[in-house]
Amino acid sequence: MTSYMDYMLLLRPDELVCAEINGYKKFAAGLVGKYPSMGSTAHISIAQYTRKKAYIMRPALDTLQPKFKSMPAVSLQINNFKFFVHKNNTYTIYAAIEATYQSDNWFTTLGRHLRISKSQITPHITIARSINENSFYRLWPHFKYITFRQRFTVNSLTVLERETLNSQSKWAIYHDYVFEQKIADILTPA
């Protein structure tokens, strides 16, 4: 029997942005101690698929390669910090990706290729995910006033996979789907 796999589709910023995000994560840990997303690498989550058969999912992803290859790389701008409030009284602090005509159209096109709604994608880079209320109120007064503006280019969509039923399984790169090398100036949705 073939095992079940989980898949995560994400966009990775450049090393400079990753280093800065890592610095903010360490700053947060210094204020509230360890928290769940502290060790994760900076990324923009696009979609997650759980408990899928690899022999079905891998070919399905590979059939999308021509669509990804036809997409331009995109330049994104981080514009300070924001937060989500979750139903279970937890919070997520994140670096916000500025919405522009270009980025909105680009994410709409990506969502269409993956058959997910643009409304399901809130482009952001997590700093502290699902932290409790006390931790949030210790962190947010600091992050609220930090100016963090950084532009970066996304050149590929990374697909990670791991075994679903193995609690020791770690995410590993299945494939990087490289976008066309020119940067999107204006991408109009079809």
QUIMO-V934071 format. One record per residue. N is the residue number from 0. RES is the residue in three letters. PSI is psi in radians with two decimals (NA if undefined). BURIAL is b if it has 16 or more other C-alpha atoms within 10 Angstrom, else e. D_CENTER is the distance of its C-alpha to the mean C-alpha in whole Angstrom. Layout:
N:RES:PSI:BURIAL:D_CENTER / N:RES:PSI:BURIAL:D_CENTER
//
This chain:
0:MET:2.30:e:32 / 1:THR:2.39:e:28 / 2:SER:2.82:e:26 / 3:TYR:2.57:b:23 / 4:MET:2.62:b:19 / 5:ASP:2.54:b:16 / 6:TYR:2.44:b:13 / 7:MET:2.22:b:9 / 8:LEU:2.25:b:8 / 9:LEU:2.86:b:5 / 10:LEU:2.35:b:6 / 11:ARG:2.25:b:7 / 12:PRO:3.04:b:9 / 13:ASP:3.01:e:13 / 14:GLU:-0.61:e:15 / 15:LEU:-0.83:e:16 / 16:VAL:-0.74:b:13 / 17:CYS:-0.74:b:12 / 18:ALA:-0.73:e:15 / 19:GLU:-0.74:e:16 / 20:ILE:-0.75:b:13 / 21:ASN:-0.69:b:14 / 22:GLY:-0.72:e:18 / 23:TYR:-0.62:b:16 / 24:LYS:-0.72:b:15 / 25:LYS:-0.68:b:19 / 26:PHE:-0.80:b:20 / 27:ALA:-0.75:b:19 / 28:ALA:-0.59:b:20 / 29:GLY:-0.47:e:24 / 30:LEU:-0.62:e:24 / 31:VAL:-0.01:b:23 / 32:GLY:-2.95:e:23 / 33:LYS:2.54:e:21 / 34:TYR:2.81:b:18 / 35:PRO:-0.77:e:16 / 36:SER:0.21:b:12 / 37:MET:-0.67:b:15 / 38:GLY:-0.03:e:14 / 39:SER:2.57:e:11 / 40:THR:2.53:b:10 / 41:ALA:2.30:b:7 / 42:HIS:2.89:b:4 / 43:ILE:1.97:b:2 / 44:SER:2.35:b:2 / 45:ILE:-0.86:b:6 / 46:ALA:2.71:e:8 / 47:GLN:2.34:e:10 / 48:TYR:2.15:e:14 / 49:THR:2.63:e:16 / 50:ARG:1.05:e:20 / 51:LYS:2.62:b:20 / 52:LYS:2.24:e:23 / 53:ALA:-0.65:b:22 / 54:TYR:-0.24:e:25 / 55:ILE:-0.79:e:24 / 56:MET:-0.77:e:20 / 57:ARG:-0.88:b:20 / 58:PRO:-0.61:e:23 / 59:ALA:-0.76:e:21 / 60:LEU:-0.74:e:18 / 61:ASP:-0.51:e:20 / 62:THR:-0.32:e:22 / 63:LEU:-0.17:e:19 / 64:GLN:-0.80:b:19 / 65:PRO:-0.61:e:22 / 66:LYS:-0.75:e:20 / 67:PHE:-0.71:b:17 / 68:LYS:-0.52:b:19 / 69:SER:-0.23:e:21 / 70:MET:2.50:b:18 / 71:PRO:2.75:b:18 / 72:ALA:2.79:b:16 / 73:VAL:2.46:b:14 / 74:SER:2.17:b:15 / 75:LEU:2.66:b:13 / 76:GLN:2.15:b:14 / 77:ILE:2.33:b:13 / 78:ASN:1.40:b:15 / 79:ASN:-2.80:b:16 / 80:PHE:2.60:b:15 / 81:LYS:-3.10:b:15 / 82:PHE:2.70:b:15 / 83:PHE:2.56:e:15 / 84:VAL:2.21:e:18 / 85:HIS:2.84:e:18 / 86:LYS:-0.50:e:21 / 87:ASN:0.53:e:22 / 88:ASN:0.61:e:22 / 89:THR:2.89:b:19 / 90:TYR:2.70:b:17 / 91:THR:2.17:b:13 / 92:ILE:2.34:b:13 / 93:TYR:2.77:b:11 / 94:ALA:2.12:b:11 / 95:ALA:2.39:b:11 / 96:ILE:2.16:b:11 / 97:GLU:2.27:b:14 / 98:ALA:2.18:b:15 / 99:THR:2.93:e:18 / 100:TYR:-0.79:e:20 / 101:GLN:-0.89:b:18 / 102:SER:-0.68:b:14 / 103:ASP:-0.80:b:15 / 104:ASN:-0.67:b:17 / 105:TRP:-0.82:b:15 / 106:PHE:-0.58:b:12 / 107:THR:-0.77:b:15 / 108:THR:-0.79:b:16 / 109:LEU:-0.79:b:13 / 110:GLY:-0.69:b:13 / 111:ARG:-0.75:e:17 / 112:HIS:-0.62:e:17 / 113:LEU:-0.03:b:15 / 114:ARG:0.75:e:17 / 115:ILE:2.55:e:15 / 116:SER:2.51:e:16 / 117:LYS:-0.54:b:14 / 118:SER:-0.30:e:15 / 119:GLN:-0.13:e:12 / 120:ILE:2.05:b:9 / 121:THR:1.68:e:9 / 122:PRO:2.11:b:7 / 123:HIS:2.85:b:6 / 124:ILE:2.02:b:6 / 125:THR:2.36:b:8 / 126:ILE:-0.99:b:11 / 127:ALA:1.93:b:13 / 128:ARG:2.40:b:12 / 129:SER:0.84:b:15 / 130:ILE:2.67:b:18 / 131:ASN:2.98:e:21 / 132:GLU:-0.74:e:23 / 133:ASN:-0.78:e:25 / 134:SER:-0.72:b:22 / 135:PHE:-0.83:b:21 / 136:TYR:-0.29:e:24 / 137:ARG:-0.58:e:25 / 138:LEU:-0.77:b:21 / 139:TRP:-0.69:b:21 / 140:PRO:-0.47:e:24 / 141:HIS:-0.85:e:23 / 142:PHE:-0.49:b:20 / 143:LYS:-0.61:e:21 / 144:TYR:0.07:e:23 / 145:ILE:2.29:e:21 / 146:THR:2.07:e:21 / 147:PHE:1.76:e:18 / 148:ARG:2.10:e:17 / 149:GLN:2.28:e:16 / 150:ARG:2.48:e:16 / 151:PHE:2.82:b:14 / 152:THR:2.36:e:14 / 153:VAL:2.09:b:11 / 154:ASN:-0.18:b:14 / 155:SER:2.80:b:12 / 156:LEU:2.16:b:10 / 157:THR:2.32:b:10 / 158:VAL:2.11:b:11 / 159:LEU:2.65:b:12 / 160:GLU:2.72:b:15 / 161:ARG:2.76:b:17 / 162:GLU:2.34:b:20 / 163:THR:-0.84:b:20 / 164:LEU:0.14:e:23 / 165:ASN:1.90:e:23 / 166:SER:-0.30:e:22 / 167:GLN:-0.08:e:22 / 168:SER:2.39:e:20 / 169:LYS:2.71:e:17 / 170:TRP:2.39:e:14 / 171:ALA:2.63:e:15 / 172:ILE:2.14:e:14 / 173:TYR:-0.84:e:16 / 174:HIS:2.58:b:16 / 175:ASP:2.05:b:14 / 176:TYR:1.92:b:15 / 177:VAL:2.33:b:16 / 178:PHE:2.83:b:16 / 179:GLU:2.53:b:20 / 180:GLN:-0.38:e:20 / 181:LYS:2.59:e:22 / 182:ILE:2.48:b:19 / 183:ALA:2.11:b:19 / 184:ASP:-1.15:e:22 / 185:ILE:2.11:e:22 / 186:LEU:1.99:b:21 / 187:THR:2.34:e:23 / 188:PRO:2.48:e:22 / 189:ALA:NA:e:24
//
